[in-house]
Amino acid sequence: MKNVPALAFLLLISPVTLRAQSASPARSASSEKSAVSTSAPVAVAKIDAAKEADIRRLLELVGTKALVMQSMDAMTKSIKPLLTNSLPAGEYRAKLVELFFAKFSAKTDVQHLLDLAVPIYDKNFSHEEVRNLIEFYRTPLGQKTVSVLPKLSGELQEEGRKWGEGLGRESMEEVLAEHPELAQAIAEAQKNSAPPAK
């Protein structure tokens, strides 16, 4: 399950890597800069000021900022190997991946993400529901929920990852057992792609 955000992220950046591979040197710096804008203001329908303040209070109360940073750190760790392996082999790879993540981290604005959350909460919760959530998260059970959920989510993701890997391995073994010609094709491909012995 951890790899789902990683794969989504790779799909998101794959056009960037393809564009970088096919870009001509004559392309202007200004056209590159205009391709992606991360600091553009968030276009949001007008939300009642009191409700927006309560939504922001709720986001702060449940520790959304810390949770986002924790999730991004976990996502980065899971994406690094996938990104590395998605690039052609070469000495450049490690440096490119490190520079990419340094640039990505520098551009990461958690406040911008929180600003994006406000209209989503506005759309899905009435003002009364937001107030009720604030009251709940102020209770001892609410505070316990805030402290336990990140750990609980991490444990669920890890168990889901193990389950998915086991299910994937089992499915592949069954397919290869049912189709021995495919198992043979894999063995031949591995033999043909092995470097010659010196």
ROLO-98819 format. One record per residue (C-alpha): z, x negated, y. Coordinates in Angstrom, 2 decimals, always signed. Each point is the difference from the previous one (the first is absolute). Layout:
BEGIN
Z, X, Y
...
END
This chain:
BEGIN
+0.00, +0.00, +0.00
+0.63, -2.92, +2.33
-3.66, -0.91, -0.26
-1.19, +3.36, +1.37
+0.75, -0.96, +3.63
-1.31, -3.48, -0.74
-3.28, +1.34, -1.33
-0.30, +2.40, +2.93
+0.60, -2.92, +2.33
-2.65, -2.08, -1.74
-2.47, +2.87, +0.30
+0.88, +0.21, +3.67
-0.61, -3.69, +0.68
-2.97, -0.47, -2.33
-2.49, +1.04, +2.70
+1.62, -2.62, +2.25
-0.44, -2.75, -2.59
-3.56, +1.09, -0.76
-0.81, +0.08, +3.72
+1.48, -3.48, +0.38
-2.11, -1.30, -2.89
-3.23, +1.50, +1.37
+0.61, -0.45, +3.74
-2.54, -2.11, +1.82
+1.26, -2.89, +2.15
-1.80, +1.47, +3.02
+2.26, +3.05, +0.07
+1.93, +0.14, +3.23
+3.79, -0.29, +0.19
+0.18, +3.17, +2.08
-1.67, +2.09, -2.71
+2.47, -1.40, -2.55
+2.96, +0.94, +2.17
-1.27, +3.51, +0.58
-0.41, +0.64, -3.74
+3.73, +0.62, -0.54
+2.58, +1.04, +2.52
+3.61, +0.11, -1.12
+1.62, +0.44, +3.38
-1.80, +3.19, +1.03
+2.37, +2.74, +1.12
+0.75, +2.66, -2.58
-1.86, +3.22, +0.80
+2.58, +2.68, -0.64
+0.06, +3.71, +0.75
+2.79, +0.74, +2.45
+3.30, +0.47, -1.81
+2.99, +1.72, +1.52
+2.05, -2.80, +1.59
+3.30, +1.15, -1.53
-1.55, +0.26, -3.47
-1.62, -3.43, +0.34
+3.35, -1.51, +1.02
+1.64, +1.59, -3.06
-2.77, -1.26, -2.29
+0.49, -3.52, +1.36
+3.78, +0.39, -0.45
-0.60, +1.06, -3.61
-2.32, -2.96, -0.65
+2.66, -2.35, +1.39
+2.82, +1.68, -1.92
-1.76, -0.40, -3.35
-0.91, -3.64, +0.72
-3.76, +0.54, +0.00
-0.72, -3.21, +1.91
+1.88, -2.17, -2.51
-1.58, +1.89, -2.90
-3.50, -0.52, +1.42
+0.65, -3.72, +0.41
+1.37, -0.22, -3.56
-3.02, +1.88, -1.36
-2.45, -2.19, +1.91
+1.72, -3.13, -1.33
-0.21, +1.33, -3.57
-3.63, +1.03, +0.53
-0.87, -3.46, +1.33
+1.56, -1.65, -3.05
-1.91, +2.25, -2.39
-3.29, -0.26, +1.90
-0.09, -3.81, +0.37
-0.99, -0.72, -3.60
-2.48, +2.90, -0.04
-1.63, -1.19, +3.21
-0.09, -3.58, -1.25
-1.61, +1.03, -3.27
-2.53, +2.24, +1.77
-1.44, -3.00, +1.87
-2.38, -2.50, -1.62
+1.77, -3.08, -1.35
+0.24, -3.00, +2.29
+2.36, -2.25, +1.90
-0.30, +2.23, +3.08
+1.63, +2.99, -1.69
+3.71, -0.79, +0.41
-0.45, -0.94, +3.67
-2.05, +3.14, +0.72
+2.57, +2.28, -1.64
+2.90, -1.66, +1.88
-1.85, +0.23, +3.32
-0.93, +3.61, -0.69
+3.60, +1.03, -0.67
+1.25, -1.94, +3.02
-2.53, +1.86, +2.17
+0.77, +3.33, -1.67
+3.76, -0.48, +0.54
-0.54, -0.96, +3.64
-2.00, +3.20, +0.56
+2.50, +2.21, -1.82
+1.72, +2.30, +2.46
+2.64, +2.06, -1.78
+0.57, +2.05, +3.15
-3.65, +1.05, -0.08
+0.48, +1.23, -3.57
+3.12, +1.94, +1.06
-2.03, +1.55, +2.83
-2.53, +1.12, -2.61
+2.82, +1.60, -2.02
+1.15, +2.26, +2.86
-2.96, +2.45, -0.06
+0.12, +0.07, -3.81
+3.65, +1.04, +0.08
-0.84, +2.47, +2.78
-2.72, +1.57, -2.15
+2.14, +0.27, -3.13
+3.45, +0.90, +1.35
+1.15, +2.57, +2.51
+2.39, -1.17, +2.70
+2.84, +1.82, -1.77
-0.83, -1.80, -3.27
+0.01, -3.37, +1.79
+3.43, +0.82, +1.44
+1.24, +1.04, -3.46
-1.25, -3.29, -1.45
+1.82, -1.90, +2.73
+3.19, +1.87, -0.85
-0.47, -0.71, -3.71
-0.61, -3.72, +0.51
+3.19, -0.19, +2.11
+2.08, +1.21, -2.99
+1.46, -2.42, -2.58
-2.58, +1.19, -2.57
-2.79, -0.45, +2.53
+1.17, -3.53, +0.79
+0.22, -0.78, -3.73
-3.54, +1.35, -0.42
-1.22, -2.30, +2.79
+1.66, -3.02, -1.60
-1.03, +0.78, -3.60
-3.59, +1.24, +0.41
-1.64, -3.39, +0.74
+1.63, -1.54, -3.11
-0.80, +3.11, -2.02
-3.64, -0.10, +1.14
-0.25, -3.70, -0.88
+1.40, +0.64, -3.48
-2.33, +2.95, -0.53
-3.00, -2.08, +1.12
+0.96, -2.82, -2.37
+0.46, +2.39, -2.93
-3.29, +1.68, +0.88
-1.73, -3.39, +0.12
+1.35, -0.95, -3.45
-0.97, +3.40, -1.39
-3.50, -0.26, +1.48
-0.50, -3.52, -1.37
+1.13, +1.07, -3.47
-2.20, +3.09, +0.09
-2.96, -2.09, +1.18
+0.51, -2.61, -2.72
+0.38, +2.70, -2.68
-3.14, +1.82, +1.21
-2.06, -3.22, +0.01
+1.20, -0.93, -3.51
-0.97, +3.45, -1.28
-3.44, -0.10, +1.65
-0.70, -3.46, -1.44
+1.22, +1.10, -3.45
-2.29, +3.06, +0.15
-2.96, -2.07, +1.30
+0.03, -3.41, -1.74
-3.40, -0.81, +1.52
+1.68, -0.06, +3.44
+2.75, -2.31, -1.29
-2.74, -2.29, -1.34
-1.85, +0.12, +3.35
+3.19, -1.07, +1.79
+0.53, -2.87, -2.42
-3.60, -1.19, +0.51
+0.26, +0.30, +3.78
+3.21, -2.03, +0.01
-1.63, -2.63, -2.21
-3.06, -0.20, +2.27
+2.05, -0.20, +3.18
+2.35, -2.72, -1.30
-0.61, -3.40, +1.66
-1.67, -2.53, -2.32
+2.39, -2.35, -1.79
+0.08, -3.52, +1.42
END
